[in-house]
Amino acid sequence: MAVIGVREYARISEVKGPLLVVEGVSRVAYDEIVEVELSNGEKRRGKVLEVAYNTAVVQVLEGTTGITLTGTTVRFLGKTLEIPVSEDMLGRIFNSLGEPVDGGPPVIPEDMRDINGAPLNPAVRAYPSEFIQTGVSAIDGMNTLVRGQKLPIFSGSGLPHNKLAAQVARQATVRGEEEEFAVIFAAIGVKYDDFLFFRKFFEETGALSKVAMFVNLADEPAMMRLLTPRAALTLAEYLAFERDMHILVILTDMLNYAEALREISSAREEVPGRQGYPGYMYSDLASIYERAGRVHGKKGSITQMPILTMPNDDITHPVPDLTGYITEGQIVLSRELHNRGIYPPINVLMSLSRLMKEGIGKGKTREDHGDVSNQLYAAYSRGVEVRSLATIVGEESLSEVERKYLKFADVFEKKFLSQGERENRSIEETLDTAWEILSILPEEELTNIKEEYIKKYHPTYRSVS
C-alpha cells in the first residue's frame, strides 16, 4: 500500500561526506525523513538538513559509502523521525533510533513520538525545589542536586566520571518518598569498553530493570551521535509526563556530540565559530538540556546529568563553556585529587549548584545545611591557600590558626570528599561528618554558621548534652 505524501526522486547531483544533494524536489520540509535506495536494493535512512530552490541536502544516517550519483533513488516520506515509546523499554538496550540491540523481541509501542520532542510552555514549568539524595557527600552537602535540575559533570580524560555517574544512578532517591529513579542512559560515541562498564554495573547492582540504555559506539556514523540523546529524552519525556515516573537522564559524552555537530557543519561548509564549532551550537545544546524539568499538574520529572570531558582539562573550551551557561551549575572533577587517590575527586571550589538553596533547609534536608555548606566552602578555600603558602615558607612558619586550617583541608579531603564507590551516605551522615571536621577549627572561626546551630550540632555541645 502506498504511503500518502511520499515523493521519489533520482536526481542526485553530489555526494559529500555524509550528505547527498538532491535536485528537482518539491514540497520537501526541513527535518523530513528520507529513504535512500541504492542500485543494489540496499535501503538507508536519512533526514533533510536544508531545502532551497528545489534542492534538498540530505544527511544519510548510516553513511554514504557505496552511494552513486546514478541508480540511487531518494524517497521523501512526508514525516519527521519518530521512535516507539513504552514503559516496557526499561531494562532494554537500544540503538540511536530506538531499535533493540540486546537480542530481545521488538518493542510493542504504547505511542510513537517525534524524536525532537514537543516544546513546553514556560508557564507550565514547575520550579525545581525537591532535594535528591545521591549518597555522595560532595554533591549532597555542597552541590545539591534538585529534582528537575540539569547538573552536568565536567571531567577530563582518564578521570572516574563513569563511576560517579553510575553511583549516582544507583543511589539517587527523593527524600520523603524514598522512590528510586528510573534511569535513561545515553552513550554518545563511546568506546565499547565504556558501554560494557555501565551495562555490567547496572546488571551487578540489580538496577538494569529500571534502566533503558541508548547506545551509539565510536565507530558509528556522526549523525547517529546527534540522534542518540534526542531518542533517550523522547522516552524520558513519555515516562515522566505520561507515566508519572521520576527519570534521571545520563548523557555521556556530550563532547562527542559536539564533535559530531562540528563534523556535519564542516561537511555543509558552514561558517565556523570558535574552534571550528558551528555558531548555532549554543541553541543546539539548549535544545537537549532544556528537555529537563517538571510540569505543573504532573507527578513525574526529568533530571539531567550530562557528562562531558574537557580537552586538556580546559574548562574554557567552547563545549563546557556553553554548557555552563545553559545548565544550572556543574560538578567539576579534579585531576590533582584523583592523582592523590581521592574518590570521587570533586573540586568543590569550582563546582556549583545554582538550585541548591531551593532544595535544602528545614523540612527538606536539615536546618543547618545551608550554613554548614557555606562554612565548608570558606574553610576549605582558606585551607587550600594555607597549603600553598606552606610550600613556600614552610609549615613551621605558619600561625597556630593557619596550621588548623591546613589540617582541616587534609581531613576534609580524606573524610568528607573521599568515600567508597558503593558507599551511600544519608544527608544526616554527610552533615554530621561536616560538623566533625569543622570542630578542628576554633569556634570563633565558624563565622558563617548561626550560633543556635553551633550550640545544637557542634560535637562539643552534643557530647555535653
C-alpha positions as CSV (number, residue, x, y, z in Angstrom):
1,M,0.0,0.0,0.0
2,A,1.4,3.4,-1.0
3,V,2.3,5.8,1.8
4,I,0.5,9.1,1.4
5,G,2.9,12.0,0.9
6,V,5.8,10.0,-0.5
7,R,7.8,11.7,-3.2
8,E,10.5,9.9,-5.1
9,Y,13.5,11.5,-6.9
10,A,16.6,10.2,-8.6
11,R,18.5,13.4,-9.5
12,I,21.5,13.3,-7.1
13,S,24.0,16.0,-8.0
14,E,26.6,15.5,-5.3
15,V,27.7,13.1,-2.6
16,K,29.9,14.8,0.0
17,G,30.8,13.1,3.3
18,P,27.6,12.0,5.0
19,L,25.5,14.3,2.7
20,L,23.5,13.9,-0.5
21,V,22.4,16.8,-2.7
22,V,19.1,16.0,-4.4
23,E,17.8,18.4,-7.2
24,G,14.3,19.0,-8.7
25,V,12.4,18.4,-5.4
26,S,9.1,20.0,-4.4
27,R,7.1,20.1,-1.1
28,V,10.1,18.9,0.9
29,A,10.3,20.1,4.5
30,Y,13.2,20.6,6.9
31,D,13.8,17.5,9.2
32,E,11.7,15.3,6.9
33,I,12.6,11.6,6.9
34,V,14.1,10.1,3.7
35,E,14.6,6.6,2.4
36,V,17.6,6.2,0.2
37,E,17.6,3.1,-2.1
38,L,20.9,2.1,-3.7
39,S,21.3,0.4,-7.1
40,N,21.8,-3.0,-5.4
41,G,18.5,-2.7,-3.5
42,E,20.0,-1.7,-0.1
43,K,18.0,0.9,1.8
44,R,19.3,3.5,4.2
45,R,17.6,6.3,6.2
46,G,18.3,10.0,6.2
47,K,16.8,13.3,7.1
48,V,16.6,16.7,5.4
49,L,19.0,19.3,6.7
50,E,18.4,22.1,4.2
51,V,16.0,23.0,1.4
52,A,16.4,25.8,-1.1
53,Y,15.5,26.5,-4.7
54,N,14.1,22.9,-5.4
55,T,17.3,21.4,-3.9
56,A,17.5,19.4,-0.7
57,V,20.5,18.5,1.3
58,V,20.0,15.1,2.9
59,Q,22.0,13.6,5.8
60,V,22.3,9.8,5.4
61,L,22.2,8.2,8.9
62,E,24.1,5.1,8.0
63,G,26.7,7.0,5.9
64,T,27.1,7.4,2.1
65,T,29.7,4.7,1.4
66,G,28.7,2.9,-1.8
67,I,26.1,5.5,-2.9
68,T,26.5,6.6,-6.6
69,L,25.0,9.6,-8.5
70,T,23.2,7.2,-10.8
71,G,21.0,4.3,-9.9
72,T,20.2,5.7,-6.5
73,T,16.6,6.7,-5.6
74,V,15.6,9.1,-2.8
75,R,12.1,8.9,-1.3
76,F,10.8,11.8,0.9
77,L,8.3,10.2,3.4
78,G,6.5,13.3,4.5
79,K,7.0,12.9,8.2
80,T,9.7,13.6,10.9
81,L,11.7,10.9,12.7
82,E,9.6,9.1,15.3
83,I,10.6,6.4,17.8
84,P,8.4,3.9,19.7
85,V,8.0,4.6,23.4
86,S,6.7,2.2,26.1
87,E,7.3,1.5,29.7
88,D,8.5,-1.9,28.6
89,M,11.6,-0.3,27.2
90,L,13.1,-0.2,30.8
91,G,15.5,-3.0,31.1
92,R,16.4,-3.0,27.4
93,I,19.2,-1.7,25.2
94,F,18.6,0.3,22.0
95,N,20.5,1.9,19.2
96,S,20.2,5.6,18.3
97,L,16.8,5.1,16.6
98,G,15.2,3.2,19.5
99,E,15.6,-0.2,17.9
100,P,16.5,-3.1,20.3
101,V,20.1,-4.3,20.1
102,D,20.1,-6.6,23.1
103,G,18.8,-9.7,21.2
104,G,15.3,-9.3,22.8
105,P,12.0,-9.0,21.0
106,P,10.8,-5.9,19.3
107,V,9.1,-3.3,21.5
108,I,5.3,-3.1,21.3
109,P,4.9,0.7,21.3
110,E,2.4,2.4,23.5
111,D,2.9,5.5,21.4
112,M,5.1,7.0,18.6
113,R,6.8,10.2,19.5
114,D,8.8,12.8,17.5
115,I,12.4,12.5,18.4
116,N,12.8,16.2,18.7
117,G,10.2,16.4,21.5
118,A,7.4,18.9,21.9
119,P,8.3,22.4,23.3
120,L,7.0,23.0,26.8
121,N,5.1,26.2,27.5
122,P,7.3,28.0,30.1
123,A,4.1,28.9,32.0
124,V,3.5,25.2,32.9
125,R,7.0,24.6,34.1
126,A,7.3,24.0,37.8
127,Y,10.3,25.4,39.6
128,P,12.7,22.6,40.9
129,S,12.7,22.5,44.7
130,E,12.9,18.9,45.9
131,F,16.1,17.5,47.3
132,I,17.6,14.4,45.6
133,Q,19.8,12.4,47.9
134,T,22.7,10.9,45.8
135,G,24.6,9.4,48.8
136,V,27.7,11.4,47.6
137,S,28.7,13.9,50.3
138,A,30.4,16.4,48.0
139,I,27.2,16.6,46.0
140,D,24.5,16.4,48.7
141,G,26.3,18.6,51.2
142,M,27.8,21.3,48.9
143,N,26.4,21.0,45.4
144,T,22.9,19.7,46.0
145,L,21.0,18.1,43.1
146,V,17.3,19.1,42.9
147,R,14.6,17.1,41.1
148,G,14.1,18.6,37.6
149,Q,17.6,20.2,37.5
150,K,20.2,19.8,34.8
151,L,23.6,19.4,36.6
152,P,26.5,18.4,34.3
153,I,29.7,16.6,35.3
154,F,32.8,18.3,33.8
155,S,35.6,15.8,33.7
156,G,38.8,15.0,31.9
157,S,40.3,12.1,30.1
158,G,41.0,9.2,32.5
159,L,39.0,10.7,35.4
160,P,36.3,8.4,37.0
161,H,33.2,10.3,35.7
162,N,31.7,7.0,34.6
163,K,32.0,5.5,38.1
164,L,30.5,8.7,39.7
165,A,27.6,8.8,37.2
166,A,26.9,5.1,37.8
167,Q,27.0,5.6,41.6
168,V,24.5,8.5,41.4
169,A,22.2,6.5,39.1
170,R,22.1,3.6,41.5
171,Q,21.7,5.6,44.7
172,A,19.5,8.6,43.8
173,T,16.3,8.9,45.8
174,V,13.8,11.7,46.6
175,R,13.7,12.3,50.3
176,G,10.3,11.6,51.9
177,E,9.1,9.5,49.0
178,E,12.1,7.1,49.1
179,E,11.3,6.4,45.5
180,E,14.0,5.3,43.2
181,F,14.6,6.9,39.8
182,A,14.2,5.1,36.5
183,V,17.4,5.8,34.6
184,I,17.6,6.7,30.9
185,F,21.2,6.3,29.8
186,A,22.5,7.6,26.5
187,A,26.0,6.6,25.4
188,I,27.1,9.0,22.7
189,G,30.1,8.0,20.6
190,V,31.6,5.9,23.5
191,K,34.2,3.2,23.3
192,Y,32.8,-0.3,23.7
193,D,34.6,-0.7,27.0
194,D,32.7,2.2,28.5
195,F,29.4,0.7,27.3
196,L,30.4,-2.7,28.9
197,F,31.3,-0.9,32.2
198,F,27.8,0.6,32.5
199,R,25.9,-2.5,31.4
200,K,27.9,-4.7,33.8
201,F,27.4,-2.1,36.7
202,F,23.7,-2.0,36.2
203,E,23.5,-5.8,35.9
204,E,25.5,-6.4,39.1
205,T,23.6,-3.9,41.2
206,G,20.2,-5.2,40.0
207,A,19.3,-1.8,38.6
208,L,19.1,-2.9,35.0
209,S,15.3,-3.5,35.2
210,K,14.9,0.3,35.8
211,V,17.4,1.4,33.1
212,A,16.9,2.0,29.4
213,M,20.2,2.3,27.5
214,F,20.6,4.0,24.1
215,V,24.0,3.2,22.7
216,N,26.0,4.9,20.0
217,L,29.5,3.5,19.7
218,A,32.6,5.4,18.5
219,D,32.7,3.6,15.1
220,E,29.2,4.5,14.1
221,P,28.3,7.5,11.8
222,A,28.4,11.0,13.2
223,M,24.7,11.6,12.5
224,M,23.8,8.8,15.0
225,R,25.5,10.8,17.8
226,L,23.1,13.7,17.2
227,L,20.1,11.4,17.4
228,T,21.1,9.4,20.5
229,P,20.4,12.0,23.2
230,R,17.2,13.0,21.5
231,A,15.9,9.4,21.3
232,A,16.7,8.9,25.0
233,L,15.0,12.2,26.0
234,T,11.9,11.3,24.0
235,L,11.5,8.1,26.1
236,A,12.2,10.1,29.2
237,E,9.5,12.7,28.4
238,Y,7.0,9.9,27.8
239,L,7.7,8.1,31.1
240,A,7.9,11.3,33.1
241,F,4.8,13.1,31.9
242,E,2.6,10.3,30.7
243,R,3.6,7.6,33.2
244,D,4.3,9.8,36.2
245,M,7.8,8.5,36.8
246,H,10.9,10.2,38.1
247,I,13.6,10.0,35.5
248,L,17.3,10.5,35.8
249,V,18.9,11.0,32.3
250,I,22.6,10.5,32.0
251,L,24.2,11.7,28.7
252,T,27.8,10.7,28.1
253,D,29.8,12.1,26.4
254,M,28.5,15.5,25.2
255,L,31.9,16.4,23.8
256,N,31.4,13.6,21.3
257,Y,28.0,15.1,20.4
258,A,29.6,18.5,19.8
259,E,32.4,16.9,17.7
260,A,29.7,15.3,15.5
261,L,27.9,18.6,15.2
262,R,31.2,20.2,14.1
263,E,31.9,17.4,11.6
264,I,28.5,17.8,9.9
265,S,28.7,21.6,9.9
266,S,32.1,21.3,8.2
267,A,30.6,19.0,5.5
268,R,27.9,21.6,4.9
269,E,30.6,24.3,4.5
270,E,29.0,26.5,7.2
271,V,30.9,29.4,8.5
272,P,32.7,28.1,11.6
273,G,32.7,29.7,15.1
274,R,35.0,29.2,18.0
275,Q,37.5,26.3,17.3
276,G,35.5,25.3,14.3
277,Y,32.3,24.6,16.1
278,P,29.1,25.9,14.4
279,G,27.8,29.3,15.6
280,Y,24.4,27.6,16.5
281,M,26.0,25.1,18.9
282,Y,24.6,27.1,21.9
283,S,21.0,26.8,20.7
284,D,21.6,23.1,19.6
285,L,22.9,22.2,23.1
286,A,20.0,24.1,24.7
287,S,17.5,22.0,22.6
288,I,18.8,19.0,24.6
289,Y,19.5,20.4,28.0
290,E,16.1,22.2,28.2
291,R,14.3,18.9,27.9
292,A,14.6,18.6,31.7
293,G,12.3,19.8,34.4
294,R,8.9,19.4,36.0
295,V,5.4,20.4,34.8
296,H,2.6,21.8,36.9
297,G,-0.1,19.1,37.5
298,K,2.3,16.2,36.6
299,K,3.9,14.0,39.2
300,G,6.8,12.9,37.0
301,S,10.1,14.8,36.4
302,I,13.2,14.7,34.3
303,T,16.6,15.4,36.0
304,Q,19.6,15.5,33.7
305,M,23.3,14.8,34.5
306,P,25.2,15.3,31.2
307,I,28.8,14.2,31.2
308,L,31.4,16.0,29.1
309,T,35.2,15.6,29.0
310,M,37.1,18.8,28.8
311,P,40.0,18.6,26.2
312,N,43.3,19.2,28.2
313,D,41.1,19.8,31.3
314,D,40.3,23.2,29.8
315,I,37.0,24.5,31.4
316,T,37.0,27.5,29.0
317,H,36.7,25.1,26.0
318,P,33.6,26.0,23.9
319,V,31.6,22.9,24.9
320,P,31.9,23.2,28.7
321,D,31.7,27.0,28.4
322,L,28.4,27.0,26.6
323,T,27.1,24.1,28.7
324,G,27.7,26.2,31.9
325,Y,25.6,29.0,30.5
326,I,22.6,26.7,29.8
327,T,22.6,24.4,32.8
328,E,22.1,25.1,36.5
329,G,25.7,24.6,37.7
330,Q,28.4,22.0,37.2
331,I,30.2,19.2,39.1
332,V,33.9,19.6,38.2
333,L,36.3,16.7,38.7
334,S,39.9,17.4,39.7
335,R,43.0,15.6,38.3
336,E,45.0,16.6,41.3
337,L,42.6,15.0,43.7
338,H,42.4,11.9,41.5
339,N,46.2,11.5,41.4
340,R,46.2,11.6,45.2
341,G,43.8,8.7,45.3
342,I,40.6,10.6,46.4
343,Y,37.3,9.3,45.0
344,P,35.2,11.0,43.9
345,P,37.7,13.7,43.0
346,I,35.2,16.6,43.0
347,N,36.7,20.0,43.1
348,V,34.1,21.7,45.3
349,L,35.6,25.1,44.9
350,M,35.0,25.1,41.1
351,S,31.7,23.2,41.4
352,L,28.3,24.9,41.7
353,S,24.6,24.0,42.0
354,R,22.5,27.1,41.3
355,L,19.3,25.5,42.6
356,M,20.8,24.2,45.8
357,K,19.2,26.8,48.0
358,E,15.8,25.8,46.8
359,G,16.2,22.2,47.8
360,I,17.8,22.3,51.2
361,G,16.9,23.5,54.7
362,K,14.2,22.7,57.3
363,G,11.7,20.2,56.1
364,K,13.9,19.2,53.1
365,T,17.3,18.3,54.4
366,R,18.2,19.9,57.8
367,E,18.0,23.4,59.1
368,D,21.8,23.8,59.4
369,H,22.5,22.6,55.9
370,G,23.0,26.0,54.2
371,D,25.2,27.4,56.9
372,V,27.3,24.3,57.1
373,S,27.8,24.3,53.3
374,N,28.9,28.0,53.3
375,Q,31.3,27.3,56.2
376,L,32.9,24.3,54.4
377,Y,33.5,26.4,51.3
378,A,35.1,29.2,53.3
379,A,37.2,27.0,55.4
380,Y,38.4,24.7,52.6
381,S,39.2,27.7,50.4
382,R,41.3,29.1,53.3
383,G,43.0,25.7,53.9
384,V,44.0,25.4,50.2
385,E,45.5,28.9,50.4
386,V,47.4,28.0,53.5
387,R,48.6,24.8,51.9
388,S,50.1,26.8,49.0
389,L,51.7,29.2,51.5
390,A,53.2,26.3,53.5
391,T,55.0,25.1,50.3
392,I,56.8,28.5,50.2
393,V,57.5,29.4,53.8
394,G,57.3,26.0,55.4
395,E,54.7,24.7,57.9
396,E,56.7,25.8,60.9
397,S,56.3,29.4,59.8
398,L,52.5,29.2,60.0
399,S,50.5,30.6,62.8
400,E,48.5,28.2,65.1
401,V,45.2,29.0,63.4
402,E,46.8,28.6,59.9
403,R,48.0,25.1,60.9
404,K,44.5,24.2,62.0
405,Y,43.2,25.3,58.5
406,L,45.9,23.2,56.9
407,K,44.8,20.2,59.0
408,F,41.1,21.0,58.1
409,A,41.9,20.9,54.4
410,D,43.6,17.5,54.7
411,V,40.9,15.9,56.8
412,F,38.1,17.4,54.6
413,E,39.5,15.7,51.6
414,K,40.1,12.4,53.3
415,K,36.9,12.1,55.3
416,F,34.3,14.3,53.6
417,L,35.2,14.2,49.9
418,S,36.6,10.7,49.8
419,Q,34.1,7.8,50.1
420,G,33.7,4.3,48.6
421,E,32.2,3.7,45.2
422,R,29.3,1.8,46.9
423,E,29.1,4.0,50.0
424,N,25.6,5.6,50.2
425,R,25.6,8.3,52.9
426,S,22.4,9.9,54.1
427,I,22.3,13.7,54.3
428,E,22.4,13.4,58.1
429,E,25.6,11.4,57.9
430,T,27.0,13.9,55.5
431,L,26.2,16.9,57.7
432,D,27.4,15.1,60.9
433,T,30.7,14.4,59.2
434,A,30.9,18.0,58.2
435,W,30.4,19.1,61.8
436,E,33.1,16.7,63.0
437,I,35.6,18.1,60.5
438,L,34.6,21.7,61.3
439,S,35.3,21.1,65.0
440,I,39.0,21.1,64.1
441,L,38.7,24.9,63.8
442,P,38.3,27.2,66.8
443,E,34.7,28.0,67.4
444,E,35.3,31.7,66.7
445,E,36.3,30.8,63.1
446,L,32.8,29.4,62.3
447,T,31.6,32.8,61.2
448,N,29.2,31.5,58.6
449,I,27.1,29.4,61.0
450,K,24.3,30.8,63.3
451,E,25.2,30.4,67.0
452,E,22.0,28.4,67.6
453,Y,23.2,25.8,65.1
454,I,26.6,25.7,66.7
455,K,25.0,25.0,70.1
456,K,22.8,22.3,68.7
457,Y,25.1,20.4,66.3
458,H,28.7,21.1,67.2
459,P,30.3,17.9,68.6
460,T,31.5,19.7,71.7
461,Y,28.0,20.7,72.7
462,R,26.4,17.4,71.6
463,S,28.8,15.4,73.7
464,V,27.9,17.5,76.8
465,S,24.2,17.1,76.3
